Amino acid sequence: MNKYLNKMKKERKSYSRDYKLKLVELAKARGNVSAISREYGVNINSLHRWIKEHEKYDSGSFPGRGKPKKTQHEQELASLKKRLADVTEERDILKKAVHFFSKSDGKSTDS
């Protein structure tokens, strides 16, 4: 029985980001999603999902496996948080260095 089930399994189709964007743009330009779906052999539900995702996330749509989808504002916020964490770490390292070298010179900055 298992050998019959294995034969019945379909390989999941995988489409590149560029291909999805191309189909979304074609669907928007022509205004006929079902025709694009038939013409390119893509499931109509997938194409509708891609269109909605592109409308919501724009340049953040179709990021690939394991990468979260983010709006432009979410991407900017994540970038700023990362930069803040980096600068905070650099400041802490410099504080420790100043404290270390001031103690070894005998000129402590502690009050």
PLY file of the C-alpha trace (Angstrom):
ply
format ascii 1.0
element vertex 111
property float x
property float y
property float z
element edge 110
property int vertex1
property int vertex2
end_header
0.00 0.00 0.00
2.86 2.41 0.78
4.32 2.13 -2.70
1.05 3.39 -4.15
0.94 6.34 -1.78
4.50 7.32 -2.65
3.62 7.39 -6.33
0.61 9.57 -5.62
2.58 12.21 -3.74
3.14 15.35 -5.74
6.32 17.32 -5.63
5.68 20.74 -4.19
6.42 23.41 -6.75
8.79 26.15 -5.76
8.85 29.50 -7.53
11.55 32.15 -7.35
10.88 35.60 -5.99
11.42 37.16 -9.43
8.96 34.76 -11.04
6.30 35.56 -8.44
6.83 39.29 -8.90
6.57 38.91 -12.67
3.26 37.05 -12.41
1.87 39.53 -9.88
2.74 42.45 -12.16
1.19 40.67 -15.16
-1.98 39.94 -13.22
-2.25 43.57 -12.13
-1.57 44.86 -15.65
-4.03 42.55 -17.40
-6.58 42.43 -14.61
-7.35 38.77 -15.32
-5.85 36.52 -12.65
-7.45 33.33 -13.94
-5.98 33.81 -17.45
-2.48 34.35 -16.03
-2.94 31.30 -13.80
-3.87 29.09 -16.76
-1.25 30.55 -19.07
1.64 29.98 -16.66
0.33 26.82 -14.98
0.18 28.33 -11.50
-2.59 27.53 -9.05
-5.03 30.43 -8.99
-5.17 30.42 -5.18
-1.40 30.75 -5.03
-1.48 33.66 -7.44
-4.19 35.42 -5.41
-2.12 34.88 -2.25
0.96 36.33 -3.96
-0.99 39.39 -5.05
-2.30 40.01 -1.52
1.16 39.51 -0.05
2.69 41.92 -2.54
0.03 44.53 -1.77
0.65 44.22 1.97
4.45 43.91 2.10
5.51 45.45 -1.22
9.32 45.12 -1.39
9.31 42.79 1.65
7.14 40.22 -0.06
8.43 36.74 -0.95
11.49 36.86 1.34
12.30 33.15 1.09
12.24 30.29 3.56
12.45 31.10 7.23
12.61 34.84 6.77
9.79 36.87 8.27
7.81 39.18 6.05
8.13 42.79 7.08
6.59 46.02 5.91
8.88 48.90 5.03
8.39 50.41 8.50
9.10 47.10 10.23
12.30 46.70 8.21
13.42 50.20 9.15
12.56 49.61 12.82
14.53 46.34 12.87
17.50 48.07 11.26
17.41 50.90 13.80
17.14 48.46 16.73
20.17 46.56 15.44
22.15 49.77 15.06
21.17 50.88 18.58
22.32 47.53 20.01
25.66 47.85 18.18
26.26 51.40 19.39
25.27 50.47 22.95
27.75 47.58 22.91
30.51 49.85 21.59
29.77 52.41 24.35
29.89 49.73 27.05
33.24 48.46 25.75
34.67 51.98 25.75
33.38 52.61 29.29
35.12 49.46 30.52
38.33 50.42 28.71
38.33 53.92 30.23
37.70 52.46 33.69
40.44 49.83 33.25
43.10 52.27 32.01
42.24 54.97 34.55
42.66 52.45 37.40
46.03 51.29 36.10
47.21 54.94 35.84
46.08 55.62 39.38
43.62 58.26 38.17
40.30 56.68 38.91
37.20 58.45 37.59
35.02 56.87 40.30
33.53 59.34 42.80
0 1
1 2
2 3
3 4
4 5
5 6
6 7
7 8
8 9
9 10
10 11
11 12
12 13
13 14
14 15
15 16
16 17
17 18
18 19
19 20
20 21
21 22
22 23
23 24
24 25
25 26
26 27
27 28
28 29
29 30
30 31
31 32
32 33
33 34
34 35
35 36
36 37
37 38
38 39
39 40
40 41
41 42
42 43
43 44
44 45
45 46
46 47
47 48
48 49
49 50
50 51
51 52
52 53
53 54
54 55
55 56
56 57
57 58
58 59
59 60
60 61
61 62
62 63
63 64
64 65
65 66
66 67
67 68
68 69
69 70
70 71
71 72
72 73
73 74
74 75
75 76
76 77
77 78
78 79
79 80
80 81
81 82
82 83
83 84
84 85
85 86
86 87
87 88
88 89
89 90
90 91
91 92
92 93
93 94
94 95
95 96
96 97
97 98
98 99
99 100
100 101
101 102
102 103
103 104
104 105
105 106
106 107
107 108
108 109
109 110
